[in-house]
Amino acid sequence: MCAKKINTPIERYRIYLRLEKGLSHRTIEAYMMDVLRFGQFLKDAGKCYEDAGVEDIRTFLEALSDIGINSRSQARMLSALRSFYSFLKLDGYMEDDPSQLMKSPKIGLRLPDVLTLDEIESVIDSFDDTQQEKKRNRAIVELLYSCGLRVSELCELRISDLNLTEEFIRVIGKGNKQRLVPISQRAIMELNAYFSDRESIVIKQGFQDYVFVSERRGKPLSRITVFRIIKDAVVRAGIKKNVSPHTFRHSFATHLLEGGANLRIIQAMLGHESISTTEIYTHIDRKRLREEVIEYHPRNKRIKR
């Protein structure tokens, strides 16, 4: 029922933007692109626009953040969704507008949550024998952390990109730029364990070279699927931080910096075009330094007493 109705409000909304709001063609196309992107997200979850609630919009924005879309772009997308849902309510498609309960993302420097080594281990260990596709999911977390991959890079990773003998993988990053990233022995071990299970999966034609595939669908995992795998694992591990796949990339970079790695090396490993993007990790390091001083400096200890 929902699937039949999706096209009708979309087309009416386009007309509404052009005739009633008087927006330019360029602005209308930008709004439509954002709304359709959210529609695809809902479709992947088995829902349509009229089914969406606050949690769906929140998860969508978190997923955008996870794939590297900044808070300014997220705020623009939320603005488009507010306009769309306002129209749906105005035109009688919905009684309530879920977008009105969402706060706009804060624009500016945001220091991301970072996991400790123990927390990362607890996430990996949460995939026990009761968890379906345990070996695949352990390998996913290990590669996100050990190689500092974006979730999109992980989903696009091919078997032909792996050189486990030389302990390197080829990563296709933003703008189709390639980089070579070292892979740890632990990650190789987790991958090999997963590959023993992967042999029994019936993979659909054209997708045989993808590393991470769905056991049920025989197709590459989507970014949203990886997002949900991580969210469920974090809950099982009892971690209260705001964790997404991108958190493991942040943790990778932060731990390298704390271990003494050069910022330029971290930039190359992450595939950042500009060093200014990588410099956020120096802010994290300073923040942690301040926390350590407050916690352990004798002057501060005396003030506490």
QUIFEN-V144704 format. One line per field, one symbol per residue. phi: phi as a letter, one per 40 degrees, with the letter a starting at -180 (. if undefined). psi: psi as a letter, one per 20 degrees, with the letter a starting at -180 (. if undefined). burial: # if it has 16 or more other C-alpha atoms within 10 Angstrom, else .. A space follows every 10 residues. Layout:
phi = ???
psi = ???
burial = ???
//
This chain:
phi = .cdccccccc cccccdcccc cgccdccccc cccccccccc dccccgbbdc ccbdcccccc cccccccgcc cccccccccc cccccccdcc cgcacbbccc ccccdccicb cccbcccccc cccccccccc ccfdcccccc cccdccbgcc cccccccbcc ccbcccgbbc bcccggcbab bcbccccccc cccccccccc ccccdgbccc cbbccccgbd ccccccdcdc dccccccgcc ccbbdccccc cdccccccch ccccccdccc gccbcccccd cccccccccc cccccbcdcc cccdc
psi = gghhighghg hhgggghggh hkqrgggghg ghggghghhh ggghjkrrgi iqaghggghg hhhghhjjpr hghghghhgg hggghggggh jjhqhqohhi ipqqqppapp oqqpqrghhg hhggiinaii pqkghghghg ghhgghikqq hhhghipqhi ipmhgilqqp pobqkkpqqp pqprhghggh ghghhhhhhi popqpijhip goqphgikrq qrhhggghgg ghhhghikpi rnprhhhhgg gggghgghij qqhhgggghi kphphhghih hhggghghgg hgghhiphgh hhhh.
burial = ........## ..##.##... .......#.. ##.##..##. ##....#### .#...##..# #######... #.######## ########.. ...#..#### ...#...... ..###....# .###.##... ..######## ########## ########.. ##.#...### ###......# #.#...##.# #####..#.. ..#....### #####..### ####.##.## #.##..#... ..######## #######... ..#..##### #......#.# #..##..... .......... .....
//
